[in-house]
Amino acid sequence: MAEQFRGLNTNEPGQWPWAPKLAAFAAVAVLVMVLGWVFVLADVQSALEAERDREPVLQQDYKGKLAQAVNLPELRKQKSQVEEYVTQLEKQLPGKAEMDALLSDINQAGIGRGLQFELFRPGQVVVKDYYAELPIALRVSGRYHDIGSFAADVSNLSRIVTLHNLNVLAPTGKDAAGGNLSMEATARTYRYLDVTEVADQKKAAAKAAAGVKK
């Protein structure tokens, strides 16, 4: 067999004896496998390891979604309850066209208790994300119990009105004896934004976000 490897003509491999041919075939096969591993299978192995690393995350995600699927009827019920609650709250917020009527209701609540309005000044509307807030500077005068009843009447209005910064002042000077008390406060009422105002808010937020990115 050793004699078959002597004096081989590299230009005529087809004329080699069978032993050198087998050895050359084996060498080429090993070379092909090594090159295939380096250039092809190594990338596949890396991709396989990456997918194996993702497996625990996917399993955890699957378990979470499975739990949601099992509780889907209950989640839908809770969603429906939340939507109903939000609808009820929205009904307590006047629309833009109803604000004048609400201001009149506040005024009538004071007059109905025999109070005298010394100040009733709506302020600047403050627009929030989904609603607008209107502060109203108030100053009324009257008897103690009437002022307390007025505050209760305001809190019981069908629309949401809150009183802030209450300050009750006793009469001074010649009116100190048996005079009426005065109450200063800021009434705040809230209304939901209409479709146009919501769209304007979204545009403003988008412009602000674009400015931050720049």
N, C-alpha and C positions, 0 to 999 in steps of 0.2 A: 504493500500500500504506500509505503514511503517513496518507492520508485515512481509512483504515479504523479507525485507532486514535483518531480525534478524535470527541469527543462520544459516547463509549460510556456506556451506561446500566448502572451496576453492579448495578442491581436486576433487569435483564433480560439476563443473559449469554447466554441461548439465542438472542437476536436479534442477537448480534454477528456481524460478518462473519467469514469463515473464518480470516483472518490473526490477529486477536486471540484467536479460540478456540484456534488451535494454540499461540500464545504462552502462553496461560493454562494449557493442558494440559501444556506442557513445564515451566512453573514449578512446577505442582503435582507433576509427576513427580519433579523434582529435589528438592523439599521432602520428599516421601515417602521418597526414597532417603536423604537426609541424616538424617531422623528415624529411619529403620530402622537405619542404621549406628550412630547414637548409642545407641539404646535396645535393639537386638537384636543386631546383628552385632558390636558391640564386645565384649559378653560372650562370644559364641561364639569370637571371635578370641583372647580371653584364655584361654579353656578349651583352644583348639587349641595355643597356645604352651606352656601347662602340660603338655599331653600330649606335646608334642615334647621338652620338658625331661626327661620321664620315660623317654623312649625309650632313652637309653644305659643307664640303670639296669635297665630291663626286659631289654635285650639281654644285659647282664652276668649277670643272674639266670638268664636262659634258658640261657646257656652253662654256668653252674655246675650247673644241674639236669640239663642234657644230659650233662655229664661224670659226674654221679652215676648217671644212668640207664645209661650205657655200662658203668660199674663196679659196677652193682647186684649181679650174681652174686658178685663178689669181696667186696663190702661185707657181703652176707648171710653169706658164709662166715666173715668176720672176726667178725661179730656172734655167730655160733654158737660160734666158738672162745672168745670172751670169756665168753659165758654158761656154757660148759662149765668154764672156768677158775674163774669165780666159784662155781659149784656145788662144785668140788673144795675151794676155800677154805672154803666154808660147812661142808663136812663135817668140817673140822678144828676148827670152833668147836662146843663142846658146847651143848646146849640147857639150858634152865633146870632140867629134871629130871635132867640128867646131871652137874651141877656137884658133887654129893656124891661121885659115883664118881670124878671127876677129882681131887678133893682127896685121896681115899683112895689114888689111884695115886701122887700126889706123896709122900705119907707112906710108902707101901710102897717107893718107889724109894730113900728114905733108909734105911729099915730093912734093905732088901736089901743095902745096902752096909755094914752094920754101924755106921751112924751113930746118934747119940743126939739126939733132938729136945729141945732146951731151950725152944724157942718155935715154935709153929705157930698163928698167929692171923690168920684171914681178916679183912679190913678191910671198909669200906663200899663197896658196889657203886657204880661210877660209870657212869651211863648216857650213851652217846654217841648219835649220830644213828641208826646202824643196828646197834649192838652195845653190849654192856655189859662193863665191865672190873672184875675183882675182884683187888685187891692182897692178898697174903698175906705177913705178916711171918714170916721164918724165922730160926732160930738153931739150928745143928747143930754137933755136936762129933764129931771122929774123926780118923783118920789123913789125911795130906795126899792120898794117891792115892785114898782112898775118897771124900773130898770132891770131888775132880776128877771121879771116875767118876759121882758123884751128879749133878753139874751136867750131864754129858753125857747121863745117863739122862733127866733132865728135858727137855733139848732134843730128845730123840728120842721123846718121848711122842706118841701118835697125835693128841692135841689140842695146840693151840698154848699153850705156857707159856714165858714169858721171865723171865730173872733180871736184876735191876737192883740197883744200889748194893751190889755185893758187897764185903765187908770180911772178910778172913781175919786172925784174931788168934792170935798165938802164946801158949802157956801161960805164966803168970807164977807167981812165988812158988815154993812147994815142988813144984808140978807142972811147973816149967819143964823139968826134965830128963826127956826121954822122954814128956812129956805129950801129950795130943791137941790138935790145933788146933781152933779154933772159926771158924765162918763165919756172918756175918750177911748177910742179903740180903732183897730184896723180890721175891717171885715174882708175876708178873702173868699171869692167865689171862683168856681172853676168851670170851664166848658171844654168839650172835646173839639178837636180841630176838624174842619171840613176837608173834603177830598183835595181841594186846591192847596190848602195850607199844609197838609201832609206831604203833598208832592213837592212843595217849596222847601219843606224841612229836609226831605231826602236829597234834593238838589244841593242845598247848602252843605249838608253833611258830606256829600260826594266831592264837592269843591274843596272843602276843608281837608278831606283825606288826600286828595290829589296834591294840595299845597304842601302837606306834611311830607309826602313821598319825594317831592322835588327838593 
